[in-house]
Amino acid sequence: MLLKVIAKRLLGALPNLVGVIVITFVLTRALPGDPAAYFAGASATKEAIEQVRAQLGLDRPLVEQFFRYVADLARGELGTSLTTGQPVLQELLQRLPASIEMVVLALLLACAIALPLGVLAATRPGSWIDQLCRLVTTAGVSLPTFFTGLVLAYVFYFLLGWAPSPLGRLDPMFSPPPTVTGLYLIDAALAADGALWWASLRQLILPVITMALFVLAPIARMTRASMLAVLGSDFIRTARASGLGPGTVLVTYALRNALLPVVTTLGMVFGFMLGSSVVIEKVFGWPGVGSYAIDALTASDYAPIQGFVLAMGVLFVLLNLVIDLLYTLIDPRVSLEG
C-alpha cells in the first residue's frame, strides 16, 4: 500500500518536472550573452562565431533544439558542459555530495539550536530566553550569508588562525578518501582514517556555521509560534488537570502536535538551502553544484544550468515525499492519500 501511494505521488509530480524542463529551456535561451561568441573568443570573426554556433546546434530552430534536449533526457543524458568538456550528469554526481554534506550538517546544527530555543521561548514568554530567541531570529535574517561567511573567515582564519584555509573540501596536504558515498566524513570514517575525517570536518565548520546561522531564524520562529498555539489548546489544559508531569505534557502532547508545521518549515528551508548554497560555496571555494551552476551561467553554458535546475526539481519532489512520510510518523491521523 505504501509503495503504491509513493508511486502515485511520484507520477503526480511528473507535470511539475515537465514544467521545470520547459521553463528552464526557455529561460536559458533568453539569457543575455552568446555562447558561440564566448567560446569562439574575443578576437573571433563573425564567420568563426557562426561556425561555432552551427557546431553547437544553436543555429537550429528553438523547437528542434528543445526536442533534441528532451530526447537526450529520455536517454538519461543531460548534455556536455562546454566549459569543462565533461558530461553534465557526471559532474553533477561528483559535486552533489559536497553540497548535500554541507547543507545537511548545517540543517542539523540549526535544528539542534533552533528547536530547543523555540520551545524554551514558548514556555517562558517575555523572559530573557524569549528575548534571546527574537534577537537570534532577527539577526539571522538580517545578516547576508556572504557577509557572515567573510567575517567568520576573516576572524577565525586570518586573525586567529583557528580555522583552515577556506578553499575547498580538504586541505591540499590530504588526499580525498576512497569514494563510496562522495561524502568525505562518511568515506573517511569507512576508511578508518581519523586524521582525514578531522581534516574534512575542519573544512566544513565555517561554511556549516554560516549557513546554519541564516536558517536558524525561520526554524526557531516557527517552533515558538507553533508551541505557543499548542500550549494554549484545551487538550493541554486537560492533560495538566489530569495530573500529568510537565515533561510529559511538554514533550508527548505539546511538542508532538507542534511538530507538523515545523517539519513543513524544515522542508522549505532545506530546499532553499540547496538552491541558495551557491553564495556560501563561492565564499569558501566549495566545489558543489551551486558554484558549478554559477560558473556555467557566467559562460552562458546551457547544459549545466539546465541540469542543475532539473536536479534541484527532482530533489524537491523527493523532499516533499519524505515530508509527507514524516507527517504520518508524527501524527498517524495524517493520511498519505490526502
C-alpha positions in Angstrom: 0.0 0.0 0.0 2.8 2.4 0.9 4.7 1.7 -2.3 1.5 2.3 -4.3 1.0 5.7 -2.7 4.7 6.6 -3.2 4.4 5.7 -6.9 1.2 7.7 -7.2 2.9 10.7 -5.7 5.9 10.4 -8.0 3.7 10.1 -11.0 1.8 13.2 -9.9 5.0 15.1 -9.7 5.8 14.5 -13.4 3.9 17.5 -14.7 5.9 19.7 -12.4 9.1 18.3 -13.7 7.9 18.8 -17.3 7.2 22.4 -16.4 10.7 22.8 -14.9 12.2 21.4 -18.1 10.2 23.7 -20.4 10.7 26.9 -18.3 14.4 26.2 -17.8 15.0 25.6 -21.5 13.2 28.8 -22.5 14.9 31.0 -19.8 18.4 29.8 -20.6 17.9 30.8 -24.2 16.6 34.2 -23.1 19.7 34.9 -21.0 21.9 37.8 -22.2 25.1 36.6 -23.9 26.0 34.4 -26.8 27.7 31.1 -26.0 29.1 30.9 -29.6 30.8 34.3 -29.2 32.1 33.3 -25.8 33.7 30.1 -26.9 34.9 31.5 -30.3 37.0 34.1 -28.4 37.1 37.8 -28.2 39.0 38.2 -31.5 36.9 35.8 -33.5 35.3 36.9 -36.8 31.6 36.8 -37.5 32.2 33.8 -39.7 34.0 31.9 -37.0 31.2 32.7 -34.5 28.6 31.4 -36.9 30.7 28.2 -37.4 30.9 27.7 -33.6 27.1 28.3 -33.4 26.5 25.7 -36.0 28.7 23.2 -34.2 26.8 23.8 -31.0 23.5 23.3 -32.8 22.4 26.8 -31.7 21.6 27.8 -35.3 18.6 25.4 -35.4 15.0 26.4 -34.5 14.2 26.5 -30.8 11.6 23.8 -31.2 14.1 21.5 -32.8 16.6 22.3 -30.1 14.0 21.5 -27.4 13.0 18.1 -28.8 16.7 17.2 -29.1 17.1 18.1 -25.5 14.1 16.1 -24.4 15.3 13.1 -26.5 18.7 13.3 -24.7 16.9 13.4 -21.3 14.9 10.3 -22.2 18.2 8.5 -22.7 19.5 9.8 -19.4 21.8 12.3 -20.9 22.0 15.9 -19.6 24.4 17.1 -22.3 28.0 18.1 -22.1 29.4 21.2 -20.4 31.2 23.4 -23.0 33.4 25.0 -20.3 34.8 21.7 -18.9 34.1 19.3 -21.8 32.7 16.7 -19.3 29.2 15.2 -19.2 26.9 17.3 -17.1 25.4 14.2 -15.3 28.9 13.0 -14.3 29.9 16.4 -12.9 26.6 16.8 -11.0 27.0 13.4 -9.4 30.6 14.3 -8.4 29.6 17.7 -7.0 26.2 17.0 -5.4 27.6 15.1 -2.4 29.7 18.2 -1.5 26.6 20.4 -1.4 24.5 17.8 0.4 27.1 17.2 3.1 27.3 20.9 3.8 23.6 21.5 3.7 22.6 18.5 5.9 25.2 19.3 8.6 24.1 23.0 8.6 20.4 21.9 8.9 21.3 19.6 11.8 23.2 22.3 13.6 20.4 24.8 13.0 17.8 22.3 14.4 20.0 21.5 17.4 19.9 25.2 18.4 16.6 26.5 17.0 14.2 23.7 18.2 15.2 23.9 21.9 15.4 27.7 21.7 11.9 27.9 20.2 10.4 25.5 22.8 12.0 27.4 25.7 10.9 30.7 24.3 7.3 29.5 24.0 7.3 28.1 27.6 8.7 31.3 29.0 7.1 34.1 27.0 8.6 37.5 27.9 11.6 36.1 29.6 15.3 36.6 28.7 15.3 33.4 26.7 12.3 34.7 24.7 14.2 37.9 24.0 17.2 35.9 23.0 15.1 33.9 20.6 13.8 37.1 19.0 17.3 38.5 18.8 18.7 35.4 17.1 15.8 35.3 14.6 16.2 39.0 13.7 19.9 38.8 13.3 19.7 35.6 11.3 17.5 37.1 8.6 19.2 40.5 8.7 22.8 39.4 8.0 23.5 38.3 4.4 25.2 34.9 4.2 28.2 36.2 2.1 28.8 38.9 4.8 28.6 36.3 7.6 30.9 33.9 5.8 33.5 36.6 5.0 33.5 37.8 8.7 33.9 34.3 10.0 36.7 33.5 7.6 38.5 36.8 8.4 38.2 36.3 12.2 38.8 32.6 12.6 41.2 32.0 9.7 43.1 35.3 9.1 43.1 36.8 12.6 43.1 33.9 15.0 44.4 31.1 12.7 42.0 28.6 14.3 40.2 27.5 11.1 41.9 26.0 8.0 42.2 27.8 4.7 38.6 28.4 3.3 39.5 26.9 0.0 37.6 23.6 -0.8 36.6 20.4 0.9 40.1 19.3 2.0 43.5 20.8 2.8 45.9 20.3 -0.1 48.2 18.1 2.1 45.5 15.5 2.3 44.2 13.2 -0.4 40.4 12.6 -0.7 39.2 9.3 0.8 38.3 6.4 -1.4 34.9 7.3 -2.9 32.0 5.3 -1.5 29.3 7.8 -0.9 31.0 11.0 -2.0 30.5 12.4 1.5 34.0 12.9 2.9 33.1 12.5 6.5 31.4 9.1 5.8 34.0 7.9 3.4 36.9 8.9 5.8 35.1 7.0 8.6 34.6 3.9 6.4 38.4 4.1 5.6 39.1 4.3 9.3 41.3 7.4 8.8 40.8 9.6 11.8 43.2 12.3 10.6 41.4 12.6 7.3 38.0 12.7 9.0 39.1 15.5 11.3 40.6 17.4 8.4 37.3 17.1 6.4 35.3 18.2 9.4 37.5 21.3 10.0 36.9 22.4 6.4 33.2 22.1 7.0 33.0 24.1 10.2 32.9 27.7 8.8 30.6 27.1 5.8 28.2 25.0 8.0 28.1 27.7 10.7 27.5 30.4 8.1 24.5 28.5 6.6 23.1 27.4 10.0 23.1 31.0 11.3 21.0 32.0 8.3 18.3 29.2 8.6 18.1 29.4 12.4 15.6 32.2 12.2 12.7 30.6 10.4 13.0 27.3 12.3 13.1 29.0 15.8 10.3 31.4 14.9 8.0 28.6 13.6 8.8 26.4 16.6 8.0 29.2 19.0 4.8 30.2 17.3 3.6 26.6 16.9 4.4 25.7 20.5 2.5 28.8 21.8 -0.5 27.8 19.8 -0.5 24.3 21.1 0.2 25.2 24.7 -2.9 27.3 24.7 -5.1 24.4 23.5 -7.8 22.8 25.5 -6.2 19.3 25.4 -3.0 20.7 27.0 -5.1 22.2 29.9 -6.9 18.8 30.2 -3.6 17.0 30.3 -2.3 19.3 33.1 -5.5 19.0 35.0 -5.2 15.2 34.9 -2.0 15.4 36.9 0.5 14.6 34.1 4.0 15.8 34.7 5.3 19.0 33.0 7.8 17.0 30.9 5.2 14.6 29.7 2.8 17.4 28.8 5.5 19.3 27.0 7.1 16.5 25.0 4.4 13.9 24.5 1.5 16.2 23.9 2.6 19.7 23.1 5.8 19.2 21.1 4.5 16.3 19.1 1.4 18.3 18.0 3.6 21.3 17.2 6.0 19.5 15.0 3.8 19.3 11.8 4.3 23.0 10.8 7.9 22.8 12.0 8.5 19.8 9.7 6.9 21.8 6.8 9.3 24.7 7.6 12.3 22.3 7.7 11.4 21.0 4.2 11.1 24.5 2.8 14.3 25.6 4.5 16.2 22.5 3.2 15.1 23.1 -0.3 16.0 26.8 -0.1 19.5 25.8 1.3 20.2 23.5 -1.6 19.2 26.2 -4.1 21.0 29.1 -2.4 24.2 27.4 -1.3 25.9 29.0 -4.3 26.8 32.1 -2.3 28.5 30.1 0.5 30.2 27.8 -2.0 31.7 30.8 -3.7 32.9 32.4 -0.4 34.6 29.2 0.8 35.7 27.8 -2.6 33.4 24.8 -2.1 33.2 22.6 -5.2 29.4 22.0 -5.0 26.7 22.1 -7.6 25.8 25.7 -6.8 29.3 27.1 -7.8 29.2 24.8 -10.8 25.9 26.3 -12.0 27.0 29.9 -11.5 30.2 29.3 -13.4 28.1 27.9 -16.3 25.7 30.8 -16.0 28.5 33.4 -16.5 29.7 31.5 -19.6 26.1 31.1 -21.0 26.7 27.3 -20.9 23.2 26.0 -21.2 23.6 22.3 -20.4 25.0 22.6 -16.8 22.3 25.2 -16.0 19.5 23.0 -17.2 21.0 20.0 -15.5 21.3 21.9 -12.2 17.7 23.2 -12.2 16.4 19.7 -13.2 18.4 18.1 -10.4 17.0 20.6 -7.9 13.5 19.9 -9.2 13.9 16.1 -8.6 15.4 16.7 -5.1 12.4 19.0 -4.3 10.0 16.2 -5.4 11.8 13.6 -3.2 12.0 16.0 -0.3 8.2 16.6 -0.4 7.7 12.9 -0.4 9.9 12.5 2.6 8.0 15.3 4.4 4.7 13.5 3.7 6.1 10.3 5.2 7.3 12.2 8.3 3.8 13.6 8.7 2.4 10.0 9.1 5.2 9.2 11.7 4.5 12.3 13.8 0.7 12.1 13.6 -0.9 8.7 12.4 -4.1 10.6 11.7 -2.5 12.2 8.7 -3.1 10.1 5.6 -0.8 9.9 2.6 -3.9 9.5 0.4 -4.9 13.1 1.1 
